């Protein structure tokens, strides 16, 4: 099992609710796009909705990243676990593909 799967992030119930609501909205957007395809909607309209989903996912990713920096990364650095820096470098490389 990789290191990332052994670690856990404790999130408050409020934070879980915020993230879950955002994921539910994204799922709703994707369902709408699927329906648009089934209805043979115009490509331009579908692409606009796909762009909206992409922006929603990026926004959620940024939200989770920000929380990660303030919680997990801060905790690891305070505990002297400097390998978190390598983890962050790898993460930023994936974000910037």
Phi and psi in degrees as GROMACS dihedral restraints (atoms count N, CA, C in turn):
[ dihedral_restraints ]
;  ai    aj    ak    al  type     phi  dphi    fc
    3     4     5     6     1   -72.7    20    10
    4     5     6     7     1   162.1    20    10
    6     7     8     9     1   -59.8    20    10
    7     8     9    10     1   -38.3    20    10
    9    10    11    12     1   -62.2    20    10
   10    11    12    13     1   -30.7    20    10
   12    13    14    15     1   -81.3    20    10
   13    14    15    16     1   -15.2    20    10
   15    16    17    18     1   -86.1    20    10
   16    17    18    19     1   -25.9    20    10
   18    19    20    21     1   -81.3    20    10
   19    20    21    22     1   156.1    20    10
   21    22    23    24     1  -133.8    20    10
   22    23    24    25     1   153.7    20    10
   24    25    26    27     1  -116.7    20    10
   25    26    27    28     1   120.6    20    10
   27    28    29    30     1   -83.8    20    10
   28    29    30    31     1   119.7    20    10
   30    31    32    33     1  -114.9    20    10
   31    32    33    34     1   144.0    20    10
   33    34    35    36     1   -67.8    20    10
   34    35    36    37     1   160.8    20    10
   36    37    38    39     1   -60.6    20    10
   37    38    39    40     1   -36.6    20    10
   39    40    41    42     1   -63.7    20    10
   40    41    42    43     1   -43.2    20    10
   42    43    44    45     1   -65.9    20    10
   43    44    45    46     1   -42.1    20    10
   45    46    47    48     1   -59.2    20    10
   46    47    48    49     1   -40.6    20    10
   48    49    50    51     1   -65.0    20    10
   49    50    51    52     1   -43.1    20    10
   51    52    53    54     1   -60.6    20    10
   52    53    54    55     1   -48.9    20    10
   54    55    56    57     1   -64.7    20    10
   55    56    57    58     1   -45.1    20    10
   57    58    59    60     1   -61.4    20    10
   58    59    60    61     1   -41.6    20    10
   60    61    62    63     1   -62.0    20    10
   61    62    63    64     1   -40.6    20    10
   63    64    65    66     1   -67.2    20    10
   64    65    66    67     1   -40.9    20    10
   66    67    68    69     1   -63.7    20    10
   67    68    69    70     1   -41.3    20    10
   69    70    71    72     1   -60.6    20    10
   70    71    72    73     1   -39.4    20    10
   72    73    74    75     1   -64.0    20    10
   73    74    75    76     1   -41.7    20    10
   75    76    77    78     1   -63.6    20    10
   76    77    78    79     1   -43.5    20    10
   78    79    80    81     1   -59.2    20    10
   79    80    81    82     1   -40.6    20    10
   81    82    83    84     1   -63.4    20    10
   82    83    84    85     1   -40.8    20    10
   84    85    86    87     1   -62.1    20    10
   85    86    87    88     1   -43.8    20    10
   87    88    89    90     1   -65.1    20    10
   88    89    90    91     1   -39.2    20    10
   90    91    92    93     1   -61.9    20    10
   91    92    93    94     1   -40.6    20    10
   93    94    95    96     1   -62.8    20    10
   94    95    96    97     1   -40.0    20    10
   96    97    98    99     1   -66.6    20    10
   97    98    99   100     1   -41.0    20    10
   99   100   101   102     1   -59.1    20    10
  100   101   102   103     1   -42.6    20    10
  102   103   104   105     1   -64.3    20    10
  103   104   105   106     1   -39.5    20    10
  105   106   107   108     1   -59.5    20    10
  106   107   108   109     1   -41.7    20    10
  108   109   110   111     1   -64.4    20    10
  109   110   111   112     1   -44.5    20    10
  111   112   113   114     1   -63.1    20    10
  112   113   114   115     1   -29.4    20    10
  114   115   116   117     1   -91.2    20    10
  115   116   117   118     1     6.7    20    10
  117   118   119   120     1    56.5    20    10
  118   119   120   121     1    40.0    20    10
  120   121   122   123     1   -67.0    20    10
  121   122   123   124     1   156.8    20    10
  123   124   125   126     1   -59.8    20    10
  124   125   126   127     1   136.3    20    10
  126   127   128   129     1   -52.4    20    10
  127   128   129   130     1   -42.9    20    10
  129   130   131   132     1   -57.8    20    10
  130   131   132   133     1   -43.4    20    10
  132   133   134   135     1   -64.4    20    10
  133   134   135   136     1   -40.2    20    10
  135   136   137   138     1   -65.4    20    10
  136   137   138   139     1   -43.9    20    10
  138   139   140   141     1   -63.0    20    10
  139   140   141   142     1   -37.3    20    10
  141   142   143   144     1   -62.8    20    10
  142   143   144   145     1   -42.2    20    10
  144   145   146   147     1   -68.5    20    10
  145   146   147   148     1   -37.3    20    10
  147   148   149   150     1   -63.0    20    10
  148   149   150   151     1   -38.4    20    10
  150   151   152   153     1   -63.1    20    10
  151   152   153   154     1   -39.0    20    10
  153   154   155   156     1   -63.8    20    10
  154   155   156   157     1   -40.7    20    10
  156   157   158   159     1   -64.6    20    10
  157   158   159   160     1   -44.5    20    10
  159   160   161   162     1   -58.2    20    10
  160   161   162   163     1   -43.7    20    10
  162   163   164   165     1   -64.7    20    10
  163   164   165   166     1   -38.7    20    10
  165   166   167   168     1   -63.5    20    10
  166   167   168   169     1   -43.2    20    10
  168   169   170   171     1   -65.9    20    10
  169   170   171   172     1   -43.5    20    10
  171   172   173   174     1   -61.3    20    10
  172   173   174   175     1   -42.0    20    10
  174   175   176   177     1   -62.6    20    10
  175   176   177   178     1   -43.1    20    10
  177   178   179   180     1   -64.6    20    10
  178   179   180   181     1   -42.3    20    10
  180   181   182   183     1   -59.5    20    10
  181   182   183   184     1   -43.9    20    10
  183   184   185   186     1   -64.3    20    10
  184   185   186   187     1   -38.1    20    10
  186   187   188   189     1   -61.6    20    10
  187   188   189   190     1   -47.5    20    10
  189   190   191   192     1   -67.7    20    10
  190   191   192   193     1   -39.1    20    10
  192   193   194   195     1   -61.5    20    10
  193   194   195   196     1   -44.7    20    10
  195   196   197   198     1   -60.0    20    10
  196   197   198   199     1   -45.4    20    10
  198   199   200   201     1   -63.5    20    10
  199   200   201   202     1   -37.2    20    10
  201   202   203   204     1   -61.4    20    10
  202   203   204   205     1   -43.8    20    10
  204   205   206   207     1   -64.3    20    10
  205   206   207   208     1   -42.5    20    10
  207   208   209   210     1   -76.6    20    10
  208   209   210   211     1   -22.5    20    10
  210   211   212   213     1  -109.3    20    10
  211   212   213   214     1   -75.8    20    10
  213   214   215   216     1   -61.3    20    10
  214   215   216   217     1   -48.6    20    10
  216   217   218   219     1   -66.2    20    10
  217   218   219   220     1   -45.1    20    10
  219   220   221   222     1   -58.4    20    10
  220   221   222   223     1   -45.8    20    10
  222   223   224   225     1   -60.0    20    10
  223   224   225   226     1   -47.3    20    10
  225   226   227   228     1   -64.2    20    10
  226   227   228   229     1   -42.1    20    10
  228   229   230   231     1   -63.6    20    10
  229   230   231   232     1   -42.0    20    10
  231   232   233   234     1   -62.3    20    10
  232   233   234   235     1   -29.7    20    10
  234   235   236   237     1   -88.9    20    10
  235   236   237   238     1     5.4    20    10
  237   238   239   240     1    76.3    20    10
  238   239   240   241     1    15.2    20    10
  240   241   242   243     1   -88.2    20    10
  241   242   243   244     1    82.0    20    10
  243   244   245   246     1   -73.1    20    10
  244   245   246   247     1   -12.4    20    10
  246   247   248   249     1   -63.2    20    10
  247   248   249   250     1   -15.2    20    10
  249   250   251   252     1   -60.4    20    10
  250   251   252   253     1   -28.5    20    10
  252   253   254   255     1   -65.5    20    10
  253   254   255   256     1   -43.2    20    10
  255   256   257   258     1   -62.6    20    10
  256   257   258   259     1   -39.4    20    10
  258   259   260   261     1   -61.3    20    10
  259   260   261   262     1   -43.2    20    10
  261   262   263   264     1   -65.5    20    10
  262   263   264   265     1   -41.6    20    10
  264   265   266   267     1   -59.7    20    10
  265   266   267   268     1   -46.1    20    10
  267   268   269   270     1   -61.1    20    10
  268   269   270   271     1   -41.6    20    10
  270   271   272   273     1   -63.2    20    10
  271   272   273   274     1   -45.7    20    10
  273   274   275   276     1   -64.6    20    10
  274   275   276   277     1   -35.2    20    10
  276   277   278   279     1   -63.0    20    10
  277   278   279   280     1   -39.7    20    10
  279   280   281   282     1   -67.4    20    10
  280   281   282   283     1   -37.6    20    10
  282   283   284   285     1   -65.9    20    10
  283   284   285   286     1   -31.1    20    10
  285   286   287   288     1   -97.7    20    10
  286   287   288   289     1    16.6    20    10
